[in-house]
Amino acid sequence: MIVLHGLATLTSSLLLALGGQESEGVLSAWLTAEDGAYVSTPLLDGRIELVHARRRSSSALARNVEKTVRAFDRLLPAEEAAPTEAETPVLVQLEDPEALGRIKAALGQRFPYLTGWAASGERGVGFVLEQPLLAGWLAEVPGVKKSEWKPGNELTNRLAQALLIQRAGRLPQWLTQGLAWHVELEVQNDIYCFPFRAGFVGKKEHKGWQRALKAMLGEGGQPAPSMTELASWPRGTYDDRHAALAWGAATLLAEYFPEALPGILSDLEARTREGGRITHPDGSWETVADYELPAEVQVEVLDARLGTSFLGELERFCRLGSSYVRPR
Protein backbone atom coordinates (compact mmCIF):
# COMPACT_ATOMS: atom_id res chain seq x y z
CA MET A 1 0.00 0.00 0.00
CA ILE A 2 1.22 3.49 -0.81
CA VAL A 3 1.64 5.61 2.31
CA LEU A 4 0.65 9.23 1.86
CA HIS A 5 1.87 12.13 3.96
CA GLY A 6 -1.72 13.11 4.66
CA LEU A 7 -4.58 14.88 2.97
CA ALA A 8 -3.08 18.33 3.49
CA THR A 9 0.09 17.36 1.62
CA LEU A 10 -1.84 15.85 -1.30
CA THR A 11 -4.20 18.79 -1.75
CA SER A 12 -1.36 21.24 -1.25
CA SER A 13 0.61 19.48 -3.97
CA LEU A 14 -2.36 19.59 -6.34
CA LEU A 15 -2.90 23.28 -5.68
CA LEU A 16 0.76 23.96 -6.26
CA ALA A 17 0.55 21.99 -9.50
CA LEU A 18 -2.35 24.07 -10.69
CA GLY A 19 -1.26 27.42 -9.34
CA GLY A 20 2.28 27.82 -10.64
CA GLN A 21 4.04 27.83 -7.27
CA GLU A 22 7.00 25.74 -6.17
CA SER A 23 6.41 22.60 -4.16
CA GLU A 24 9.62 22.43 -2.14
CA GLY A 25 10.92 19.80 -4.54
CA VAL A 26 8.21 17.17 -3.90
CA LEU A 27 6.45 17.83 -7.20
CA SER A 28 7.65 20.17 -9.92
CA ALA A 29 6.87 21.60 -13.37
CA TRP A 30 3.64 23.20 -12.20
CA LEU A 31 0.95 24.63 -14.38
CA THR A 32 0.15 28.31 -14.32
CA ALA A 33 -3.48 28.14 -15.40
CA GLU A 34 -4.70 30.81 -17.80
CA ASP A 35 -7.91 31.01 -15.77
CA GLY A 36 -6.11 31.70 -12.53
CA ALA A 37 -5.16 29.66 -9.51
CA TYR A 38 -7.10 26.76 -8.11
CA VAL A 39 -8.51 26.60 -4.60
CA SER A 40 -9.30 23.75 -2.22
CA THR A 41 -12.60 23.59 -0.35
CA PRO A 42 -13.42 21.01 2.35
CA LEU A 43 -17.05 19.88 2.17
CA LEU A 44 -19.39 18.01 4.51
CA ASP A 45 -17.23 18.56 7.59
CA GLY A 46 -14.12 17.43 5.75
CA ARG A 47 -15.60 14.24 4.32
CA ILE A 48 -14.77 15.41 0.78
CA GLU A 49 -12.04 17.75 -0.46
CA LEU A 50 -12.85 19.72 -3.63
CA VAL A 51 -10.23 21.43 -5.81
CA HIS A 52 -11.43 23.78 -8.56
CA ALA A 53 -10.47 26.93 -10.43
CA ARG A 54 -10.83 30.05 -8.33
CA ARG A 55 -12.85 31.75 -11.06
CA ARG A 56 -15.64 29.20 -10.70
CA SER A 57 -18.14 29.37 -7.86
CA SER A 58 -17.87 26.48 -5.46
CA SER A 59 -21.56 26.62 -4.49
CA ALA A 60 -22.89 24.72 -7.52
CA LEU A 61 -20.12 22.13 -7.23
CA ALA A 62 -20.78 21.79 -3.50
CA ARG A 63 -24.50 21.22 -4.07
CA ASN A 64 -23.68 18.49 -6.57
CA VAL A 65 -21.29 16.84 -4.13
CA GLU A 66 -23.89 16.96 -1.36
CA LYS A 67 -26.63 15.46 -3.56
CA THR A 68 -24.28 12.69 -4.65
CA VAL A 69 -23.18 11.87 -1.10
CA ARG A 70 -26.80 11.78 0.09
CA ALA A 71 -27.69 9.36 -2.72
CA PHE A 72 -24.66 7.23 -1.92
CA ASP A 73 -25.53 7.11 1.79
CA ARG A 74 -29.06 5.99 0.93
CA LEU A 75 -27.53 3.23 -1.18
CA LEU A 76 -25.01 2.20 1.44
CA PRO A 77 -25.71 3.66 4.90
CA ALA A 78 -22.53 4.52 6.75
CA GLU A 79 -23.45 2.60 9.89
CA GLU A 80 -23.84 -0.62 7.90
CA ALA A 81 -20.50 -0.34 6.13
CA ALA A 82 -17.08 -1.41 7.30
CA PRO A 83 -14.77 1.34 6.01
CA THR A 84 -11.24 0.51 4.97
CA GLU A 85 -8.21 2.61 5.82
CA ALA A 86 -8.59 4.65 2.65
CA GLU A 87 -7.98 8.38 2.81
CA THR A 88 -10.45 11.21 2.24
CA PRO A 89 -11.58 11.44 -1.41
CA VAL A 90 -10.18 14.45 -3.25
CA LEU A 91 -12.08 15.78 -6.28
CA VAL A 92 -10.40 17.96 -8.90
CA GLN A 93 -12.29 19.79 -11.64
CA LEU A 94 -9.74 20.74 -14.29
CA GLU A 95 -10.15 23.63 -16.68
CA ASP A 96 -8.46 22.19 -19.78
CA PRO A 97 -6.47 19.22 -21.13
CA GLU A 98 -3.19 20.98 -20.32
CA ALA A 99 -4.16 21.00 -16.66
CA LEU A 100 -4.99 17.30 -16.90
CA GLY A 101 -1.58 16.60 -18.43
CA ARG A 102 0.25 18.54 -15.73
CA ILE A 103 -1.64 16.80 -12.95
CA LYS A 104 -0.76 13.42 -14.49
CA ALA A 105 2.89 14.39 -14.73
CA ALA A 106 2.93 15.57 -11.13
CA LEU A 107 1.28 12.42 -9.82
CA GLY A 108 3.59 10.25 -11.94
CA GLN A 109 6.58 11.87 -10.22
CA ARG A 110 5.07 11.47 -6.77
CA PHE A 111 3.79 7.90 -7.21
CA PRO A 112 6.00 5.62 -9.35
CA TYR A 113 3.21 3.12 -10.05
CA LEU A 114 1.39 5.86 -12.00
CA THR A 115 4.29 6.52 -14.39
CA GLY A 116 2.68 4.66 -17.31
CA TRP A 117 -0.63 6.43 -16.84
CA ALA A 118 1.09 9.79 -16.55
CA ALA A 119 2.79 9.21 -19.90
CA SER A 120 -0.62 9.52 -21.62
CA GLY A 121 -0.35 13.26 -21.03
CA GLU A 122 -3.35 15.35 -22.02
CA ARG A 123 -5.33 12.44 -23.43
CA GLY A 124 -8.60 11.58 -21.70
CA VAL A 125 -11.34 13.54 -20.02
CA GLY A 126 -11.12 12.27 -16.45
CA PHE A 127 -9.84 9.63 -14.05
CA VAL A 128 -10.38 7.87 -10.72
CA LEU A 129 -7.35 6.65 -8.75
CA GLU A 130 -7.42 4.19 -5.87
CA GLN A 131 -4.17 5.44 -4.32
CA PRO A 132 -4.15 8.34 -3.76
CA LEU A 133 -7.94 8.43 -3.57
CA LEU A 134 -8.38 11.06 -6.22
CA ALA A 135 -10.93 11.75 -8.97
CA GLY A 136 -10.63 14.38 -11.68
CA TRP A 137 -12.51 15.52 -14.78
CA LEU A 138 -12.55 18.34 -17.30
CA ALA A 139 -14.93 21.25 -16.82
CA GLU A 140 -15.08 21.61 -20.61
CA VAL A 141 -13.85 19.46 -23.49
CA PRO A 142 -12.41 21.26 -26.53
CA GLY A 143 -14.52 20.66 -29.62
CA VAL A 144 -17.47 19.24 -27.68
CA LYS A 145 -20.69 21.23 -27.34
CA LYS A 146 -21.69 22.18 -23.82
CA SER A 147 -25.00 20.36 -24.37
CA GLU A 148 -23.02 17.15 -24.98
CA TRP A 149 -20.67 17.44 -21.99
CA LYS A 150 -22.03 17.60 -18.45
CA PRO A 151 -19.32 18.07 -15.81
CA GLY A 152 -21.94 17.60 -13.10
CA ASN A 153 -22.46 14.03 -14.27
CA GLU A 154 -18.72 13.49 -14.29
CA LEU A 155 -18.54 14.70 -10.69
CA THR A 156 -21.36 12.44 -9.54
CA ASN A 157 -20.12 9.30 -11.28
CA ARG A 158 -16.49 9.70 -10.30
CA LEU A 159 -17.32 10.70 -6.72
CA ALA A 160 -19.52 7.61 -6.41
CA GLN A 161 -16.60 5.47 -7.58
CA ALA A 162 -14.27 7.13 -5.07
CA LEU A 163 -16.73 6.62 -2.21
CA LEU A 164 -17.03 2.94 -3.12
CA ILE A 165 -13.25 2.58 -3.07
CA GLN A 166 -13.11 4.34 0.30
CA ARG A 167 -15.85 2.09 1.65
CA ALA A 168 -14.85 -1.30 0.27
CA GLY A 169 -11.50 -1.06 -1.49
CA ARG A 170 -10.91 -2.55 -4.94
CA LEU A 171 -14.23 -4.04 -6.01
CA PRO A 172 -14.86 -5.85 -9.30
CA GLN A 173 -15.01 -3.42 -12.21
CA TRP A 174 -18.61 -4.27 -13.11
CA LEU A 175 -19.83 -3.51 -9.60
CA THR A 176 -17.91 -0.26 -9.10
CA GLN A 177 -18.89 1.22 -12.45
CA GLY A 178 -22.39 -0.23 -12.38
CA LEU A 179 -23.16 1.32 -9.00
CA ALA A 180 -21.61 4.62 -10.11
CA TRP A 181 -23.97 4.70 -13.11
CA HIS A 182 -26.86 3.82 -10.81
CA VAL A 183 -26.05 6.79 -8.55
CA GLU A 184 -25.49 9.08 -11.54
CA LEU A 185 -28.89 8.22 -12.99
CA GLU A 186 -30.58 8.82 -9.64
CA VAL A 187 -28.87 12.17 -9.00
CA GLN A 188 -28.67 13.60 -12.52
CA ASN A 189 -31.62 11.81 -14.15
CA ASP A 190 -29.43 10.76 -17.08
CA ILE A 191 -26.04 9.21 -17.84
CA TYR A 192 -23.33 11.29 -19.48
CA CYS A 193 -20.20 9.88 -17.88
CA PHE A 194 -18.79 7.08 -20.04
CA PRO A 195 -15.27 6.32 -18.75
CA PHE A 196 -12.86 5.08 -21.43
CA ARG A 197 -15.44 5.38 -24.19
CA ALA A 198 -14.40 7.05 -27.43
CA GLY A 199 -16.66 8.41 -30.12
CA PHE A 200 -20.18 9.75 -30.43
CA VAL A 201 -22.85 8.97 -27.84
CA GLY A 202 -26.42 8.95 -29.18
CA LYS A 203 -29.27 10.72 -27.39
CA LYS A 204 -31.01 7.46 -26.55
CA GLU A 205 -27.93 6.23 -24.72
CA HIS A 206 -28.28 8.81 -21.94
CA LYS A 207 -31.46 7.14 -20.66
CA GLY A 208 -33.46 4.01 -21.34
CA TRP A 209 -30.82 1.50 -20.24
CA GLN A 210 -33.51 -0.81 -18.90
CA ARG A 211 -35.20 -0.93 -22.30
CA ALA A 212 -31.84 -1.49 -23.97
CA LEU A 213 -31.12 -4.48 -21.72
CA LYS A 214 -34.52 -5.98 -22.41
CA ALA A 215 -34.07 -5.54 -26.15
CA MET A 216 -30.55 -6.97 -26.03
CA LEU A 217 -31.52 -10.20 -24.28
CA GLY A 218 -35.03 -10.43 -25.72
CA GLU A 219 -35.52 -9.35 -29.31
CA GLY A 220 -31.77 -9.08 -29.82
CA GLY A 221 -31.27 -12.74 -29.03
CA GLN A 222 -27.99 -12.22 -27.20
CA PRO A 223 -26.97 -14.84 -24.62
CA ALA A 224 -27.72 -14.47 -20.92
CA PRO A 225 -24.87 -13.02 -18.88
CA SER A 226 -22.43 -15.29 -17.10
CA MET A 227 -20.33 -14.46 -14.05
CA THR A 228 -17.22 -15.05 -16.12
CA GLU A 229 -18.37 -12.43 -18.58
CA LEU A 230 -19.12 -9.87 -15.87
CA ALA A 231 -15.91 -10.54 -13.96
CA SER A 232 -13.72 -10.43 -17.05
CA TRP A 233 -14.57 -6.83 -18.02
CA PRO A 234 -11.06 -5.32 -18.26
CA ARG A 235 -10.43 -2.14 -16.32
CA GLY A 236 -9.71 0.85 -18.49
CA THR A 237 -12.00 -0.32 -21.32
CA TYR A 238 -15.58 0.23 -22.48
CA ASP A 239 -18.06 -1.73 -24.54
CA ASP A 240 -21.84 -1.47 -24.75
CA ARG A 241 -22.70 -4.98 -23.56
CA HIS A 242 -20.46 -4.94 -20.49
CA ALA A 243 -21.69 -1.44 -19.61
CA ALA A 244 -25.37 -2.40 -19.88
CA LEU A 245 -24.90 -5.61 -17.89
CA ALA A 246 -22.89 -3.81 -15.20
CA TRP A 247 -25.60 -1.20 -14.78
CA GLY A 248 -28.29 -3.90 -14.77
CA ALA A 249 -26.51 -6.06 -12.20
CA ALA A 250 -25.80 -3.11 -9.91
CA THR A 251 -29.34 -1.79 -10.23
CA LEU A 252 -30.78 -5.21 -9.44
CA LEU A 253 -28.78 -5.28 -6.20
CA ALA A 254 -29.41 -1.64 -5.29
CA GLU A 255 -33.16 -1.58 -5.94
CA TYR A 256 -34.33 -5.12 -5.22
CA PHE A 257 -31.79 -6.47 -2.70
CA PRO A 258 -30.68 -3.29 -0.87
CA GLU A 259 -30.37 -4.99 2.52
CA ALA A 260 -27.80 -7.43 1.05
CA LEU A 261 -25.58 -4.82 -0.60
CA PRO A 262 -23.47 -3.76 2.44
CA GLY A 263 -22.68 -7.40 3.21
CA ILE A 264 -21.83 -8.12 -0.42
CA LEU A 265 -19.33 -5.27 -0.49
CA SER A 266 -17.85 -6.32 2.85
CA ASP A 267 -17.47 -9.95 1.75
CA LEU A 268 -15.96 -9.03 -1.62
CA GLU A 269 -13.49 -6.68 0.09
CA ALA A 270 -12.47 -9.39 2.56
CA ARG A 271 -12.08 -12.06 -0.12
CA THR A 272 -10.07 -9.68 -2.31
CA ARG A 273 -7.78 -8.81 0.60
CA GLU A 274 -7.32 -12.51 1.36
CA GLY A 275 -6.75 -13.60 -2.24
CA GLY A 276 -4.55 -10.65 -3.12
CA ARG A 277 -1.95 -11.36 -0.45
CA ILE A 278 1.06 -13.68 -0.66
CA THR A 279 2.42 -14.86 2.70
CA HIS A 280 6.05 -15.98 2.80
CA PRO A 281 7.50 -18.75 5.03
CA ASP A 282 9.03 -16.17 7.36
CA GLY A 283 5.58 -14.67 8.02
CA SER A 284 6.10 -11.58 5.89
CA TRP A 285 3.58 -10.81 3.15
CA GLU A 286 3.07 -8.72 0.07
CA THR A 287 0.07 -7.71 -2.00
CA VAL A 288 -0.50 -8.94 -5.55
CA ALA A 289 -0.54 -5.99 -7.92
CA ASP A 290 -3.82 -5.58 -9.84
CA TYR A 291 -5.36 -8.68 -8.25
CA GLU A 292 -8.87 -9.48 -9.50
CA LEU A 293 -11.28 -11.68 -7.56
CA PRO A 294 -12.11 -14.86 -9.57
CA ALA A 295 -15.60 -15.15 -11.03
CA GLU A 296 -16.42 -18.26 -9.01
CA VAL A 297 -15.66 -16.43 -5.75
CA GLN A 298 -17.77 -13.45 -6.78
CA VAL A 299 -20.82 -15.56 -7.58
CA GLU A 300 -20.36 -17.56 -4.37
CA VAL A 301 -20.52 -14.34 -2.34
CA LEU A 302 -23.51 -13.01 -4.30
CA ASP A 303 -25.54 -16.22 -4.09
CA ALA A 304 -24.89 -16.56 -0.36
CA ARG A 305 -25.92 -12.99 0.43
CA LEU A 306 -29.01 -13.02 -1.83
CA GLY A 307 -30.18 -16.46 -0.78
CA THR A 308 -30.91 -17.24 -4.42
CA SER A 309 -29.13 -17.45 -7.77
CA PHE A 310 -27.69 -14.03 -8.62
CA LEU A 311 -27.27 -14.92 -12.30
CA GLY A 312 -30.78 -16.33 -12.50
CA GLU A 313 -32.25 -13.15 -11.05
CA LEU A 314 -30.05 -10.98 -13.25
CA GLU A 315 -31.31 -12.74 -16.37
CA ARG A 316 -34.90 -12.35 -15.23
CA PHE A 317 -34.34 -8.66 -14.43
CA CYS A 318 -32.76 -8.00 -17.82
CA ARG A 319 -35.56 -9.76 -19.72
CA LEU A 320 -38.50 -8.47 -17.67
CA GLY A 321 -37.37 -4.91 -17.01
CA SER A 322 -39.84 -2.94 -14.88
CA SER A 323 -42.05 -6.04 -14.65
CA TYR A 324 -39.42 -7.85 -12.58
CA VAL A 325 -40.52 -8.94 -9.09
CA ARG A 326 -38.08 -10.12 -6.47
CA PRO A 327 -38.63 -13.78 -5.45
CA ARG A 328 -40.31 -14.33 -2.10
N, C-alpha and C positions, 0 to 999 in steps of 0.2 A: 504493500500500500504506500502511496506517495504521502509523505508528511508535509503539510503546509505550515507556514509560519503564522497562520491565523487569517481570519477574514479581513482584518484591517490591512494586512500586508498585501493580500490579493487585490482588494479593491483599490488600494493606493497605487499598486503597480498598473492596474488597468487605467486609472485616471491619468497617471503619468504618461502612459502609452498614448492616450488620446488627447493629452493637453500640451505636449511639446516640452515637458520639463524633464530634468535628469532624474534617474532613479537610483542614484548612489551605486551604480554599477550592477544592480541585480538584473535589470532589463534595460535594453538600450534601443537606439534608433526609433525614437518616439515620433508619433504623428502629430503635426500641428494642424488641426482640422480647420478647413476654410470657414466652417460655421461656428467656430469658437470652441472653447474648452468644454469638456464633459464634467458632469457632477454626479455624485453618488448620494442616493436617498434611501435610508432605511425605512422599510414599510412594515406594518403590522407588528409593531413592537420588536423590530429587528428580525422577524421571521424570514423576510426577503430583503435582499439588497438590490437596488435598481440603479444602473448607470445609464445616463442618457445625455444628449447634447444640452448644454445650458440654454440654448435658444428655444428649446421646446419645453412647454409646460409639463410639469410632472403630474398634474392633477388627473388628466385623462389616462395616463399610463397607470397611475396608482389605482384608479377606479377599476381598470381592467384587471390588474393584479388581484385586487380584493374580490372581484366577482369570480375569478378563476379559483382562488384559494377556497372561497365558500363552496363552490361546486365540488372541488376536490375533497373537502372535508365531509360533504354529504356522501360522497362516494366511498370514502374510507375514513371514518371518524378517528380522530387522533387517539382517543382512549382505547380503541380496539387494535391499534397498530403497535408493532414492536420496532421502534426506530433503530436504524443502524447508527454507526458513529460518523455518518457523513456530515460534512460541514453545511453551513447556511447556503442556500442557492443564491447565486449572483446572476442577475439578468443584465444584458447589455444591448441596448438598441443603438445600432451603428448607422451613421449618416450616409455612408457610401462604400463601394467596394474597396477603396484604398484603405479606409479604416479597418475593414475586415481583414485585409492583407497584413496590416501592421499588427493587429491583435494576434493573428496567427503566428507571425514571426516572433513576437514577444513571448507568447506562450511556448513556442517551440524551443526558445532559448532557456526558458525557466524549467520546462518539463521535458526531458529528453525523449520520453516515449511518444511525444506529440510531433517529433521532428518531421516525419513523413507527411502528416496532415498539414503541418505548417508550410511545407513546400508547395502546396496547391495555391498559395498566394491569395489573389483576389477572387478566385473562382468560388462559386456557391452563393447562397443567399442567407445562410444561417447555420447554426450548429448547436449541439448539446453535448457537453463533456461530463463524464462520470467523475474524473479527478483532474483538476479541481471541478467542483460542482458548479458548472458555468454554462449558461445558455445565451446565445446571441443571435441577432437577426438584423436585416437591413430595414431602415425606415422607408426607403424608396429603392426601387430597382431600375437602373437606367434602361430606357427603351420599353418599359412596361407601363401601361396606363394605370393611373391610380385606382380606377375601378376594378382592375384585375389583380391588384396587390393590396392585401389587407394586413398591415403590420400588427393590428390587434389580434388577428387570428394566429399570427406567428407567436406572439407573446403567450397567448393562452395555451397553445399546443406545446410549446417548448417549456413553459413553466410546469405544465402538467407532467411532462417527462421528467423534469428535474425533481419534482416533488416525489414521484414514484421512486426514483433512484435514491433520494434521501430516506424514504420510508422503507424500502425493501431491497436496496442494492441493485445488482445487475440481473434484471428479469429477462425472460425470453423476449426477443424482438417483437414478436406478434402481440404480446400482452402489453408491453410498454407503449408501442405506437397505437395499438388498438384502443387502449384506455385514453390515450391523449386525444385521439380523434373523437372519442365519445364525449370527453369533457369539452372539447372545442365546439362540437355541435350543440351541446347544451348551453354553453355560455354565449356563443356567437350566432347560433341559429343557422350556420352553414360551415362548410369546410373549405378553407383556402390554403392551409399549410400542407404541402406535399413534399416532405423531406426526400431529397435525392431524386426527385422526379425532374426530368428535362422535357421541354416542349410545351405545346399548347394544352390548356385544360378547358374542356367544354363547359358550358353553363350548367348542363344537367349533372355534371360531376360534383358540383358544390353541395348538392342535396340529393335526396332520393337513393341513398345507398341501400336501404332495405329493399326497394324495388329492384335495384340492380342485382342484388344477391339472389332474389327470387327468380329473376329472369335467367341468371347465369346457371343456376342448378335446376331450373324447371324447363322453360322453353329452350334454353341454350344447350341443354343436354350435357353439361360438364359434370365430371365425376364429383361425388361427395368428398369433402375434405378429410384428409387423414392427419393424424398427429405428426407423422413424419413430414408431411408437407408444411404444416404450420411451423414446426420447430426448425425447419431447414431454411427459412427465409433469411438470407444473408443480411447482416447489418450493412448499412451504407448503400443499399440498393432499393429500387422501387419497381413494382409491377402491379397491374390492376387486380389480378386475382388474389395475390397475397394481401394486398391492401384491403380489399373487400372482406376477405375471410377474417383478417385480424380485427377489423371494426366489428364484424358480426359476432365473433367469439367474445370479444371484450364487452359488447353491448348485452349479449346473452347473460354473461356473468353479472354485469352491473345492474341490469334492470330486473332480471328474473331470479337471480341467486345472490342478492346483495349481502345477506348475512354470512355467506360462505367466502366472500372475497377477501376480507382481512386474513383469514386462516390460510387461504390459497397463497397469498403473497408471502406470508410468514413461512409456510412450508417450502415454497420454491426458493426463498432466500436461504433457508437453512440447508436444503439439499445442494444448492449451488455452492455454498461455502464449504460444505463437506466434500463434494466432488471435485472442487477446484483447488484442493490443497494436497500437496505431496509431503508426507512425513518421512523423514530420514531415520536410519537406525539409531542415530545419536539423540533422537527426540526433536531435532530442529525441523522446521517445515518451511515451505515456500508455496506461493500461489501459482496456479497455472494461468499464464497470460491468455486472455480472450477465451476462457473456458465457457462452453455452452452446455446447458443441462440436456442430457439425452431425451429424445421424444418419449421413450417408454417411462422415464421417471416423471416427466411432466404429466402424462395422462394418468399415471398412478395417483399423483397428488390430486388432480382434478376430480377423478372418479370418487376418491375417498371423501373429499370435502363435499361434493354434490350429492353423494349417496345414490348416484345413477350414472349412466354412461354419458360423459361429456360430449363425445363425438356424435353419439346418437341424438342428443338434444340439440347440438349445433346443426346437424343436418336438418332436423325438423324445423328449427328456427329459421334457417336459410330458405327452406322451401315454403314455409307457411307465412313468413313475414309477420304482420300485425295480428294474424289469426292464431299465432302460437300461444299455447297455454302450458304453463309449467306443470309437470306431472305431480300428482298428489302423493 
